[in-house]
Amino acid sequence: MTAVSIPPTASAAAFAEYMRQAGRRCTPERFLVLSAAESLQGHFTARVVADVLQRNSTHVSMATVYSTMQMLVDCGMLRKLYIDNAATVYEMAMACHKHLVCTKCGKIKKMKDPEFDEMLRKRRFSAFTPAYATISVYGVCSTCARKTRKANTEQKKQSKSVISKNKK
């Protein structure tokens, strides 16, 4: 078996160390999945990572993409977001992350709240040390709210039109 050349990045070195300690093989495909995930901004699915690899003319099976992404979650480099009935969504791990999730269209927006981050840093828990927090706030985004208001306004206009026609 030939040795796999590890890309010269800190994340690749950390991932290689994790795989060695976990008794997993360091394969070029796994490093390609890591690289593809790191190239993405925001939230993404395993299918998006596979598409990035395919655009780069690199073939990595979906099974390898899924298993590697799970390893990246296990070693703390990726976060798996659990957002209701949506496809599994991932993001590169950060210290603390908050999301605003639209219940109509599924759009996810990052939320910044330095006060919460500071509160979590100062908070002490009995027999527990928090590593990070992920918070999802569910509601309706401004685009969906605007569409709903517009639809309601049009519906009221149509109702008034029907009522006035019936009175004649």
Secondary structure, DSSP 8 states (H G I E B T S, - for coil): -------SSHHHHHHHHHHHHHT----HHHHHHHHHHHH--S-B-HHHHHHHHHHTT----HHHHHHHHHHHHHTTSEEEE--TTS--EEEE--SEEEEEEETTT--EEEE--HHHHHHHHH--BTTB----EEEEEEE--HHHHHHHHHHHHHHHHHHHHHHHHHH-
